[in-house]
């Protein structure tokens, strides 16, 4: 079916959309927005073919755990499918406050607030607290959600070199001592797999009286005692002011959270438009996250298997001479250096039955075009062997 509006020369913005679509249709495989016909664990079906999923953030494999599924089904039966509105107008539900209580206790915080999306939580963790006239110091490789929060805050933004406390120190030394400051970092940088140099950064935040905001979407469930995250990994729970993140990675659900002191969370609930006007988290998603949170504390074997798989996978990639950007976590990039090389490497993996994500400029720095992969506790020995063969073929083709 034709859509005349999209080809109208009278509307340049719509014409731009049409031209981009034509470009993408020329590719044999489009790298994005695939529709899977089915999924079972780390196996997905796409266009009738079974592929190994090597791009999911289901680090602990809990999205298929019987207890998680049962909890979500029970909540759906009790509460229905949706709270159908914002909590400030429709009221919170018992499952909202219970999840918040458990997350706050797990993270060593006084209070917590859950949103219907992780993007929303991380955006809010900056936008709610910084304002015009303030200074936000941000790692230049921050996730898009944090950058959107910085823009909405109207604060002045200064980027410091990725994971570089020395550069941050220089910027702080040249800033006004009277200016309110916020430092925004990630616990685990999901594109690079790097762990934040939190000890040095937390020290700088304390010295300059800056609010320290940590996006730990990819650290929760992976690092720290029982998966308590990056702050716990370094023993710095009392040095981070705000921890935000997603429920869609290790907690096998969707949604997000912001955890902090009681006064900070109450301020956010009354001053954050994103919190006030957003629909509340659905019951099944809250219940799934609560069940997964319980499993983090009672079934350590999932985290142990995740790291065993990660070590084996990285050894295999290094054996092939592939550049993994010094990844320290189960988020493992394969740096190819150019858009073309990355695309053909991704395409060969797809043909070999392995599904990954193509990431190019501007999602990554120039010269760092890469294939983003992520290991799960659910990957089997057989799947890792098949992945090794696919990687070897992709390297050979390249």
KEKE-3310 file (N, C-alpha, C; in steps of 0.2 Angstrom, whole numbers, plus 5000, padded with zeros to 4 digits):
npx = (5004:5003:5009:5005:5009:5021:5030:5028:5034:5032:5033:5047:5052:5045:5048:5061:5061:5055:5066:5076:5070:5070:5084:5087:5080:5087:5097:5101:5099:5091:5098:5090:5075:5069:5057:5053:5047:5046:5052:5063:5071:5087:5086:5079:5066:5067:5060:5058:5069:5080:5089:5103:5102:5112:5112:5103:5099:5096:5104:5105:5096:5083:5071:5064:5062:5053:5047:5047:5038:5027:5024:5021:5010:5001:4999:4993:4981:4976:4976:4973:4977:4983:4986:4981:4984:4992:5001:4999:4986:4978:4981:4994:4998:4997:5007:5017:5022:5027:5037:5046:5050:5057:5067:5074:5078:5087:5097:5102:5096:5085:5073:5063:5058:5047:5046:5038:5046:5064:5071:5064:5066:5080:5082:5074:5082:5091:5085:5076:5083:5094:5095:5092:5107:5114:5128:5131:5141:5146:5150:5156:5152:5139:5123:5109:5097:5101:5108:5096:5090:5099:5098:5084:5084:5090:5102:5119:5130:5145:5156:5166:5181:5179:5176:5186:5194:5204:5202:5189:5193:5201:5191:5182:5191:5192:5179:5166:5166:5154:5144:5130:5132:5131:5136:5136:5136:5138:5136:5140:5146:5136:5139:5152:5156:5163:5168:5163:5175:5172:5177:5187:5179:5168:5175:5179:5167:5163:5172:5169:5156:5146:5131:5130:5125:5121:5119:5114:5110:5115:5124:5117:5112:5123:5136:5143:5138:5127:5123:5121:5125:5136:5140:5140:5149:5161:5161:5155:5142:5138:5142:5136:5124:5112:5104:5100:5091:5086:5073:5073:5084:5093:5083:5072:5061:5050:5052:5058:5069:5072:5083:5086:5089:5075:5070:5075:5068:5055:5056:5058:5046:5037:5042:5046:5041:5041:5038:5026:5017:5017:5011:5008:5018:5014:5005:5009:5022:5029:5027:5035:5048:5049:5050:5061:5071:5071:5076:5089:5095:5093:5097:5111:5118:5114:5121:5134:5135:5133:5145:5155:5151:5154:5168:5173:5168:5174:5188:5187:5185:5196:5205:5203:5208:5201:5195:5189:5188:5193:5183:5175:5165:5149:5144:5149:5158:5163:5174:5176:5179:5175:5160:5156:5164:5159:5146:5146:5152:5142:5132:5137:5137:5123:5119:5126:5118:5118:5112:5115:5119:5121:5131:5135:5143:5132:5131:5142:5159:5169:5177:5176:5166:5155:5151:5138:5137:5130:5132:5123:5117:5110:5115:5120:5133:5133:5128:5138:5149:5144:5143:5156:5161:5154:5159:5172:5170:5165:5176:5185:5178:5178)
npy = (4994:5011:5026:5042:5054:5052:5053:5065:5080:5091:5090:5090:5084:5072:5066:5064:5053:5043:5042:5036:5024:5018:5016:5007:4996:4991:4983:4966:4960:4969:4978:4980:4980:4968:4954:4942:4926:4916:4912:4903:4902:4905:4904:4909:4912:4917:4922:4909:4902:4895:4904:4908:4918:4931:4944:4948:4956:4948:4943:4934:4924:4924:4926:4916:4908:4897:4902:4916:4917:4911:4920:4932:4928:4926:4939:4945:4939:4943:4957:4962:4968:4981:4996:5007:5021:5036:5036:5046:5051:5039:5032:5022:5005:4990:4982:4990:4998:4987:4982:4993:4994:4982:4983:4995:4991:4980:4987:4995:5007:5021:5023:5021:5022:5016:5016:5015:5012:5009:5018:5030:5031:5033:5044:5053:5053:5062:5074:5078:5083:5092:5108:5124:5133:5125:5113:5099:5085:5074:5057:5055:5044:5041:5033:5036:5039:5046:5057:5063:5067:5076:5086:5090:5095:5108:5112:5117:5107:5097:5087:5073:5063:5046:5036:5042:5048:5058:5067:5072:5077:5088:5096:5099:5106:5118:5124:5133:5135:5138:5134:5123:5105:5090:5074:5062:5045:5028:5012:5000:5001:4998:4997:4996:4987:4991:4993:5006:5018:5019:5022:5033:5042:5044:5049:5062:5067:5069:5078:5089:5092:5087:5080:5063:5052:5036:5026:5010:5000:4989:4984:4979:4964:4958:4962:4964:4959:4946:4951:4965:4976:4989:4999:4992:4982:4989:4992:5005:5009:5020:5031:5034:5044:5043:5029:5023:5013:4998:4987:4977:4970:4960:4958:4953:4958:4972:4990:5003:5010:5021:5024:5030:5042:5045:5059:5063:5055:5058:5072:5070:5064:5074:5084:5080:5079:5068:5058:5061:5062:5050:5034:5020:5006:4990:4976:4963:4965:4971:4960:4950:4956:4957:4943:4939:4947:4941:4928:4932:4932:4920:4910:4908:4902:4906:4918:4913:4904:4913:4921:4911:4907:4919:4920:4909:4913:4925:4921:4913:4923:4931:4921:4921:4932:4944:4960:4965:4977:4978:4973:4971:4964:4954:4960:4962:4969:4968:4975:4982:4993:5000:5005:4997:4985:4981:4979:4968:4958:4956:4952:4940:4932:4932:4924:4912:4908:4916:4928:4945:4962:4977:4990:5007:5023:5036:5030:5024:5029:5037:5026:5015:5006:4992:4975:4972:4961:4950:4940:4926:4917:4907:4902:4888:4874:4868:4879:4889:4883:4882:4896:4899:4893:4901:4914:4912:4909:4921:4930:4924:4927:4941)
npz = (5000:4996:5003:5000:5007:5012:5002:4997:4990:4995:5009:5017:5028:5029:5017:5019:5028:5020:5011:5019:5022:5010:5008:5019:5015:5004:5009:5012:5024:5036:5050:5061:5071:5070:5069:5080:5078:5088:5105:5115:5129:5126:5113:5097:5085:5069:5054:5051:5054:5067:5079:5089:5102:5106:5111:5120:5136:5147:5158:5169:5165:5170:5165:5161:5172:5182:5194:5192:5181:5187:5197:5190:5183:5193:5199:5188:5188:5200:5200:5188:5171:5171:5179:5174:5173:5181:5196:5205:5202:5201:5212:5221:5220:5230:5226:5220:5231:5238:5230:5229:5242:5244:5234:5239:5251:5247:5240:5250:5253:5258:5252:5237:5220:5208:5190:5174:5164:5161:5155:5157:5171:5173:5165:5173:5185:5183:5177:5187:5197:5194:5188:5179:5178:5186:5186:5177:5176:5165:5160:5144:5137:5142:5143:5131:5138:5150:5144:5139:5150:5155:5146:5147:5160:5159:5164:5164:5154:5155:5147:5152:5148:5144:5158:5165:5178:5181:5171:5174:5186:5182:5176:5186:5194:5188:5189:5196:5213:5220:5212:5210:5209:5199:5196:5183:5180:5173:5180:5174:5158:5145:5131:5130:5140:5151:5168:5179:5186:5200:5214:5213:5207:5216:5226:5221:5219:5233:5238:5230:5234:5226:5219:5217:5204:5199:5186:5186:5178:5171:5180:5191:5198:5192:5197:5213:5230:5230:5218:5220:5214:5206:5216:5228:5224:5225:5238:5241:5245:5253:5247:5236:5229:5222:5215:5200:5187:5177:5176:5167:5164:5173:5182:5174:5169:5165:5165:5177:5190:5204:5217:5233:5246:5258:5258:5245:5236:5239:5235:5221:5217:5218:5210:5198:5182:5173:5182:5189:5179:5172:5167:5179:5184:5178:5185:5183:5178:5189:5199:5193:5193:5207:5211:5204:5210:5223:5219:5216:5228:5234:5225:5220:5210:5197:5194:5196:5185:5175:5175:5173:5160:5154:5155:5147:5135:5132:5132:5120:5110:5111:5108:5094:5090:5091:5095:5110:5117:5130:5139:5154:5159:5157:5146:5130:5118:5101:5092:5077:5069:5058:5049:5038:5040:5052:5048:5039:5046:5056:5048:5043:5055:5057:5046:5050:5060:5072:5082:5084:5089:5079:5081:5077:5073:5077:5089:5095:5098:5084:5074:5082:5078:5080:5085:5096:5109:5122:5136:5143:5158:5153:5142:5133:5134:5121:5113:5115:5109:5096:5093:5094:5082:5073:5075:5071:5057:5053:5056:5047:5034:5035)
capx = (5000:5007:5007:5007:5011:5028:5034:5027:5040:5030:5035:5054:5053:5042:5052:5068:5059:5055:5072:5079:5067:5073:5091:5087:5077:5092:5101:5098:5097:5091:5101:5086:5068:5067:5051:5054:5041:5045:5058:5063:5077:5092:5085:5074:5065:5066:5059:5058:5076:5082:5095:5105:5101:5118:5111:5099:5101:5093:5110:5104:5091:5077:5064:5060:5062:5046:5045:5046:5032:5021:5022:5018:5003:4996:4998:4989:4974:4973:4976:4971:4982:4986:4983:4977:4985:4997:5000:4997:4979:4974:4984:4998:4995:5002:5013:5021:5026:5031:5043:5050:5052:5062:5073:5077:5082:5092:5102:5104:5093:5079:5067:5064:5052:5048:5043:5035:5052:5070:5074:5061:5069:5087:5081:5072:5087:5095:5081:5072:5087:5098:5091:5096:5112:5118:5133:5131:5147:5144:5154:5154:5149:5133:5117:5105:5092:5104:5108:5090:5088:5103:5095:5078:5086:5092:5108:5125:5133:5152:5158:5173:5183:5176:5179:5193:5193:5208:5199:5184:5196:5203:5185:5180:5195:5190:5172:5164:5164:5147:5139:5128:5135:5129:5140:5132:5140:5135:5140:5143:5144:5134:5141:5159:5157:5168:5165:5165:5180:5168:5181:5190:5174:5165:5180:5179:5160:5163:5177:5166:5149:5142:5127:5132:5120:5124:5114:5117:5105:5119:5127:5112:5112:5129:5141:5142:5136:5121:5120:5118:5127:5142:5142:5142:5155:5167:5160:5154:5135:5136:5145:5132:5117:5106:5105:5094:5092:5081:5070:5072:5090:5094:5077:5068:5054:5051:5051:5064:5068:5077:5083:5090:5086:5068:5069:5077:5063:5049:5057:5057:5039:5033:5045:5048:5035:5041:5036:5020:5012:5018:5007:5011:5021:5009:5006:5013:5029:5031:5028:5041:5054:5050:5052:5068:5075:5071:5080:5096:5097:5092:5099:5117:5120:5113:5126:5140:5135:5134:5152:5158:5150:5158:5175:5174:5166:5180:5194:5186:5185:5203:5209:5202:5211:5195:5195:5183:5188:5194:5177:5176:5158:5146:5142:5155:5158:5168:5176:5178:5183:5171:5153:5156:5167:5154:5140:5147:5153:5136:5128:5139:5135:5116:5119:5128:5113:5119:5109:5119:5117:5126:5132:5139:5143:5135:5130:5149:5164:5171:5183:5174:5160:5156:5145:5137:5135:5129:5132:5118:5118:5106:5119:5123:5139:5132:5127:5144:5153:5141:5145:5163:5162:5151:5164:5178:5168:5164:5182:5187:5175:5180)
capy = (5000:5017:5032:5048:5059:5050:5054:5072:5084:5097:5089:5088:5079:5065:5064:5061:5047:5038:5040:5032:5018:5015:5014:5001:4990:4989:4978:4959:4959:4975:4976:4982:4979:4961:4952:4935:4922:4913:4912:4898:4903:4909:4902:4913:4910:4923:4920:4901:4899:4896:4908:4909:4925:4933:4951:4950:4958:4943:4941:4928:4920:4923:4928:4909:4904:4895:4906:4922:4916:4910:4927:4937:4925:4927:4946:4947:4936:4947:4964:4964:4969:4987:5001:5012:5028:5038:5034:5052:5051:5033:5029:5017:4998:4987:4979:4995:4999:4982:4981:4998:4993:4977:4986:4999:4987:4976:4992:4999:5014:5022:5023:5019:5023:5012:5019:5010:5011:5010:5024:5035:5031:5036:5051:5057:5054:5069:5079:5080:5086:5097:5114:5129:5137:5120:5110:5092:5083:5067:5053:5056:5038:5039:5031:5041:5041:5051:5063:5067:5070:5082:5091:5092:5099:5115:5113:5117:5101:5096:5080:5071:5058:5040:5033:5045:5052:5063:5072:5075:5081:5095:5100:5101:5111:5125:5126:5138:5132:5140:5131:5116:5100:5083:5069:5056:5039:5021:5007:4996:5004:4992:4996:4994:4982:4993:4995:5013:5019:5023:5024:5039:5047:5046:5054:5068:5070:5071:5084:5095:5092:5085:5074:5057:5048:5030:5022:5003:4995:4983:4981:4975:4957:4955:4964:4965:4954:4944:4956:4972:4981:4992:5003:4987:4979:4993:4994:5012:5011:5026:5037:5036:5048:5041:5024:5021:5007:4995:4980:4973:4966:4954:4957:4949:4961:4979:4996:5005:5012:5026:5023:5036:5044:5047:5065:5063:5051:5062:5077:5068:5062:5080:5089:5077:5078:5061:5054:5063:5061:5043:5028:5016:5000:4985:4972:4957:4967:4972:4954:4947:4959:4955:4936:4939:4950:4935:4923:4934:4931:4913:4905:4911:4898:4909:4923:4909:4902:4919:4922:4905:4907:4925:4919:4905:4917:4930:4917:4911:4929:4933:4916:4922:4939:4949:4966:4966:4983:4977:4972:4968:4961:4950:4964:4961:4971:4965:4981:4981:4999:5004:5003:4992:4979:4979:4976:4962:4953:4955:4948:4933:4929:4930:4918:4907:4907:4919:4935:4950:4969:4981:4997:5011:5030:5040:5026:5023:5034:5035:5021:5010:5003:4986:4971:4972:4954:4949:4933:4924:4911:4902:4899:4881:4872:4867:4885:4892:4879:4885:4903:4899:4892:4906:4919:4910:4910:4929:4932:4922:4931:4948)
capz = (5000:4995:5007:4996:5011:5013:4996:4995:4990:4999:5016:5017:5034:5027:5012:5022:5031:5014:5008:5024:5022:5004:5010:5023:5011:5000:5013:5012:5031:5040:5056:5067:5072:5068:5072:5081:5078:5095:5109:5121:5132:5122:5105:5094:5078:5064:5047:5051:5056:5074:5080:5096:5105:5109:5112:5126:5142:5152:5160:5173:5162:5175:5162:5160:5178:5184:5199:5189:5177:5191:5201:5185:5182:5199:5199:5183:5190:5205:5199:5181:5166:5171:5184:5169:5175:5185:5203:5208:5201:5202:5218:5220:5222:5236:5223:5219:5237:5241:5226:5231:5249:5243:5231:5243:5256:5243:5238:5255:5252:5263:5248:5230:5216:5201:5184:5169:5159:5164:5151:5161:5178:5172:5163:5179:5190:5182:5176:5193:5203:5191:5185:5175:5182:5189:5182:5176:5173:5163:5156:5137:5134:5145:5139:5129:5143:5154:5141:5138:5157:5156:5141:5150:5166:5157:5167:5160:5154:5154:5147:5154:5145:5146:5163:5166:5184:5180:5167:5178:5191:5179:5175:5193:5197:5184:5189:5201:5219:5222:5208:5212:5204:5198:5192:5181:5177:5173:5184:5169:5152:5142:5125:5131:5145:5156:5175:5181:5191:5205:5220:5212:5205:5222:5230:5218:5221:5240:5238:5227:5236:5220:5219:5212:5201:5196:5182:5187:5174:5169:5185:5195:5196:5189:5201:5220:5234:5227:5212:5223:5209:5206:5222:5232:5221:5227:5245:5241:5246:5257:5244:5230:5232:5218:5210:5195:5183:5174:5179:5161:5163:5177:5185:5170:5168:5161:5170:5180:5197:5207:5224:5236:5253:5258:5255:5238:5232:5240:5231:5214:5216:5218:5206:5192:5177:5171:5187:5190:5173:5169:5170:5184:5182:5177:5190:5181:5178:5196:5202:5190:5196:5214:5211:5201:5216:5228:5216:5216:5235:5236:5220:5218:5204:5191:5194:5195:5178:5170:5175:5170:5152:5151:5155:5142:5129:5131:5130:5113:5106:5111:5104:5087:5089:5090:5099:5114:5120:5137:5142:5161:5161:5152:5140:5127:5111:5096:5089:5070:5067:5053:5048:5033:5042:5057:5045:5036:5052:5059:5043:5043:5061:5056:5042:5054:5065:5079:5082:5088:5087:5075:5084:5073:5075:5083:5096:5098:5095:5078:5074:5087:5076:5084:5086:5103:5112:5129:5138:5148:5161:5150:5136:5135:5131:5114:5110:5115:5103:5089:5093:5092:5075:5069:5075:5067:5050:5052:5055:5040:5029:5035)
cpx = (5004:5004:5009:5011:5019:5033:5032:5033:5038:5031:5042:5055:5051:5046:5059:5066:5058:5061:5076:5077:5070:5080:5091:5085:5082:5097:5097:5095:5097:5094:5096:5079:5066:5061:5052:5047:5040:5052:5057:5070:5082:5092:5078:5073:5063:5066:5060:5064:5077:5089:5097:5105:5108:5118:5106:5102:5099:5099:5109:5099:5085:5071:5060:5060:5055:5043:5043:5039:5026:5019:5019:5011:4998:4994:4993:4982:4971:4972:4974:4978:4986:4983:4980:4978:4991:4996:4997:4989:4975:4976:4989:4995:5000:5008:5019:5026:5030:5037:5048:5053:5058:5068:5077:5081:5088:5098:5104:5102:5087:5073:5069:5057:5053:5044:5041:5041:5059:5073:5071:5064:5076:5087:5079:5077:5091:5090:5077:5076:5092:5093:5095:5100:5116:5123:5132:5137:5146:5149:5152:5151:5142:5128:5113:5100:5095:5106:5102:5088:5092:5100:5088:5079:5087:5099:5114:5128:5141:5153:5165:5175:5180:5180:5186:5192:5198:5205:5193:5187:5198:5197:5182:5184:5194:5183:5171:5163:5157:5142:5137:5130:5132:5133:5136:5136:5136:5140:5144:5141:5143:5136:5149:5161:5162:5164:5168:5170:5177:5172:5183:5184:5170:5169:5179:5172:5160:5167:5173:5159:5145:5137:5129:5127:5123:5118:5117:5113:5109:5123:5123:5111:5118:5135:5139:5139:5128:5118:5118:5121:5134:5145:5144:5148:5161:5166:5159:5146:5134:5139:5141:5126:5111:5108:5099:5096:5085:5079:5071:5079:5090:5087:5071:5061:5055:5050:5058:5063:5073:5077:5088:5087:5079:5066:5070:5071:5057:5050:5055:5049:5034:5036:5046:5041:5035:5038:5028:5015:5013:5013:5011:5013:5015:5010:5010:5021:5032:5032:5034:5047:5055:5052:5059:5073:5076:5076:5088:5099:5097:5095:5106:5120:5119:5119:5133:5141:5136:5142:5157:5157:5154:5165:5177:5173:5172:5186:5193:5187:5193:5207:5208:5205:5206:5196:5189:5184:5189:5188:5178:5170:5155:5143:5149:5155:5164:5169:5179:5181:5179:5164:5152:5158:5162:5148:5141:5149:5147:5132:5130:5137:5127:5116:5121:5124:5114:5117:5113:5116:5123:5126:5137:5139:5136:5134:5137:5153:5166:5177:5181:5167:5161:5150:5144:5134:5134:5128:5126:5120:5114:5110:5122:5130:5139:5132:5134:5149:5150:5143:5152:5165:5159:5156:5170:5176:5168:5171:5186:5185:5177:5187)
cpy = (5006:5022:5038:5053:5058:5051:5061:5076:5091:5096:5086:5083:5072:5062:5061:5054:5041:5037:5036:5025:5014:5012:5008:4995:4987:4983:4972:4958:4966:4974:4977:4980:4973:4959:4944:4932:4918:4914:4906:4899:4907:4907:4906:4911:4916:4920:4912:4898:4900:4899:4908:4916:4927:4941:4953:4952:4954:4940:4934:4923:4919:4924:4921:4905:4903:4900:4913:4922:4915:4917:4932:4935:4927:4934:4948:4945:4941:4954:4967:4965:4976:4992:5007:5019:5029:5037:5040:5053:5045:5030:5024:5010:4995:4984:4984:4997:4994:4981:4987:4997:4987:4979:4991:4996:4983:4981:4996:5006:5015:5021:5022:5021:5020:5016:5013:5008:5013:5017:5030:5036:5035:5043:5056:5058:5060:5075:5082:5084:5092:5102:5119:5133:5131:5117:5103:5090:5075:5064:5054:5050:5036:5037:5037:5044:5047:5058:5067:5070:5076:5088:5094:5096:5106:5117:5114:5110:5101:5089:5079:5065:5051:5037:5035:5050:5058:5069:5076:5079:5088:5099:5103:5107:5118:5127:5130:5134:5133:5137:5124:5111:5094:5079:5063:5051:5033:5017:5002:4999:4998:4991:4993:4988:4984:4994:5002:5013:5023:5025:5031:5044:5049:5050:5061:5072:5073:5077:5090:5096:5091:5079:5069:5053:5042:5027:5015:4998:4989:4980:4977:4968:4954:4956:4964:4959:4952:4948:4962:4977:4984:4995:4997:4983:4982:4995:5002:5014:5017:5032:5038:5039:5045:5035:5023:5015:5004:4989:4975:4969:4960:4953:4954:4952:4967:4984:4998:5008:5017:5025:5028:5037:5045:5054:5066:5060:5055:5069:5076:5067:5068:5085:5086:5076:5071:5056:5055:5061:5054:5038:5023:5010:4995:4980:4966:4959:4968:4965:4950:4949:4957:4947:4935:4941:4945:4930:4925:4932:4924:4908:4908:4908:4901:4914:4919:4907:4907:4920:4917:4905:4913:4924:4914:4909:4922:4927:4915:4917:4931:4928:4917:4929:4945:4954:4966:4972:4983:4976:4968:4964:4957:4954:4965:4963:4968:4971:4979:4987:5003:5001:4997:4985:4976:4976:4969:4956:4951:4951:4941:4929:4927:4924:4912:4905:4910:4926:4940:4957:4973:4988:5001:5018:5032:5036:5024:5028:5032:5031:5015:5006:4995:4982:4970:4965:4954:4942:4932:4918:4905:4899:4892:4880:4871:4874:4889:4889:4882:4892:4904:4898:4898:4912:4918:4911:4918:4932:4931:4926:4938:4949)
cpz = (5000:5000:5004:5001:5012:5007:4993:4995:4994:5007:5016:5022:5032:5022:5014:5025:5026:5011:5012:5023:5016:5005:5013:5019:5006:5003:5013:5019:5034:5047:5062:5066:5068:5072:5073:5081:5085:5098:5114:5123:5128:5114:5103:5087:5074:5057:5046:5052:5064:5074:5087:5097:5108:5110:5117:5132:5148:5155:5164:5171:5166:5171:5160:5166:5180:5189:5197:5185:5182:5195:5196:5184:5187:5200:5194:5185:5195:5204:5192:5177:5167:5176:5180:5171:5179:5192:5207:5208:5203:5209:5216:5222:5227:5232:5221:5225:5240:5237:5228:5238:5248:5240:5235:5248:5253:5242:5244:5255:5257:5258:5241:5227:5210:5196:5179:5164:5163:5161:5155:5168:5177:5170:5169:5184:5189:5181:5182:5198:5200:5188:5182:5180:5186:5184:5182:5173:5172:5159:5149:5134:5138:5140:5137:5134:5148:5151:5140:5145:5158:5152:5144:5157:5165:5160:5162:5160:5152:5153:5149:5150:5148:5152:5165:5172:5184:5176:5170:5183:5189:5178:5181:5196:5194:5185:5196:5208:5222:5218:5210:5207:5204:5194:5190:5178:5177:5177:5179:5162:5147:5135:5125:5135:5151:5163:5177:5187:5197:5211:5219:5210:5211:5226:5228:5220:5228:5241:5236:5229:5230:5221:5214:5210:5197:5192:5182:5183:5172:5174:5190:5193:5194:5194:5209:5224:5232:5222:5215:5218:5210:5213:5227:5230:5224:5235:5246:5242:5249:5253:5237:5232:5228:5214:5206:5191:5180:5177:5173:5159:5167:5181:5181:5169:5164:5167:5173:5187:5199:5214:5227:5243:5252:5255:5248:5234:5233:5235:5223:5213:5216:5213:5199:5187:5175:5176:5189:5185:5169:5172:5174:5181:5183:5183:5189:5181:5185:5200:5199:5193:5203:5215:5209:5207:5221:5225:5216:5223:5237:5231:5217:5211:5198:5189:5192:5188:5173:5169:5172:5162:5150:5150:5149:5135:5127:5129:5123:5109:5106:5107:5096:5085:5088:5096:5103:5119:5128:5141:5149:5163:5156:5146:5136:5120:5107:5091:5082:5067:5062:5052:5044:5036:5048:5054:5043:5041:5055:5054:5042:5049:5060:5051:5045:5059:5072:5078:5087:5086:5084:5078:5080:5076:5073:5090:5099:5095:5088:5078:5078:5084:5078:5083:5094:5105:5119:5131:5143:5152:5158:5144:5138:5132:5123:5110:5110:5110:5097:5088:5091:5085:5071:5069:5071:5059:5049:5052:5049:5034:5029:5032)
residu = (UNK:UNK:UNK:UNK:UNK:UNK:UNK:UNK:UNK:UNK:UNK:UNK:UNK:UNK:UNK:UNK:UNK:UNK:UNK:UNK:UNK:UNK:UNK:UNK:UNK:UNK:UNK:UNK:UNK:UNK:UNK:UNK:UNK:UNK:UNK:UNK:UNK:UNK:UNK:UNK:UNK:UNK:UNK:UNK:UNK:UNK:UNK:UNK:UNK:UNK:UNK:UNK:UNK:UNK:UNK:UNK:UNK:UNK:UNK:UNK:UNK:UNK:UNK:UNK:UNK:UNK:UNK:UNK:UNK:UNK:UNK:UNK:UNK:UNK:UNK:UNK:UNK:UNK:UNK:UNK:UNK:UNK:UNK:UNK:UNK:UNK:UNK:UNK:UNK:UNK:UNK:UNK:UNK:UNK:UNK:UNK:UNK:UNK:UNK:UNK:UNK:UNK:UNK:UNK:UNK:UNK:UNK:UNK:UNK:UNK:UNK:UNK:UNK:UNK:UNK:UNK:UNK:UNK:UNK:UNK:UNK:UNK:UNK:UNK:UNK:UNK:UNK:UNK:UNK:UNK:UNK:UNK:UNK:UNK:UNK:UNK:UNK:UNK:UNK:UNK:UNK:UNK:UNK:UNK:UNK:UNK:UNK:UNK:UNK:UNK:UNK:UNK:UNK:UNK:UNK:UNK:UNK:UNK:UNK:UNK:UNK:UNK:UNK:UNK:UNK:UNK:UNK:UNK:UNK:UNK:UNK:UNK:UNK:UNK:UNK:UNK:UNK:UNK:UNK:UNK:UNK:UNK:UNK:UNK:UNK:UNK:UNK:UNK:UNK:UNK:UNK:UNK:UNK:UNK:UNK:UNK:UNK:UNK:UNK:UNK:UNK:UNK:UNK:UNK:UNK:UNK:UNK:UNK:UNK:UNK:UNK:UNK:UNK:UNK:UNK:UNK:UNK:UNK:UNK:UNK:UNK:UNK:UNK:UNK:UNK:UNK:UNK:UNK:UNK:UNK:UNK:UNK:UNK:UNK:UNK:UNK:UNK:UNK:UNK:UNK:UNK:UNK:UNK:UNK:UNK:UNK:UNK:UNK:UNK:UNK:UNK:UNK:UNK:UNK:UNK:UNK:UNK:UNK:UNK:UNK:UNK:UNK:UNK:UNK:UNK:UNK:UNK:UNK:UNK:UNK:UNK:UNK:UNK:UNK:UNK:UNK:UNK:UNK:UNK:UNK:UNK:UNK:UNK:UNK:UNK:UNK:UNK:UNK:UNK:UNK:UNK:UNK:UNK:UNK:UNK:UNK:UNK:UNK:UNK:UNK:UNK:UNK:UNK:UNK:UNK:UNK:UNK:UNK:UNK:UNK:UNK:UNK:UNK:UNK:UNK:UNK:UNK:UNK:UNK:UNK:UNK:UNK:UNK:UNK:UNK:UNK:UNK:UNK:UNK:UNK:UNK:UNK:UNK:UNK:UNK:UNK:UNK:UNK:UNK:UNK:UNK:UNK:UNK:UNK:UNK:UNK:UNK:UNK:UNK:UNK:UNK:UNK:UNK:UNK:UNK:UNK:UNK:UNK:UNK:UNK:UNK:UNK:UNK:UNK:UNK:UNK:UNK:UNK:UNK:UNK:UNK:UNK:UNK:UNK:UNK:UNK:UNK:UNK:UNK:UNK:UNK:UNK:UNK:UNK:UNK:UNK:UNK:UNK:UNK:UNK:UNK:UNK:UNK:UNK:UNK:UNK:UNK:UNK)
# end
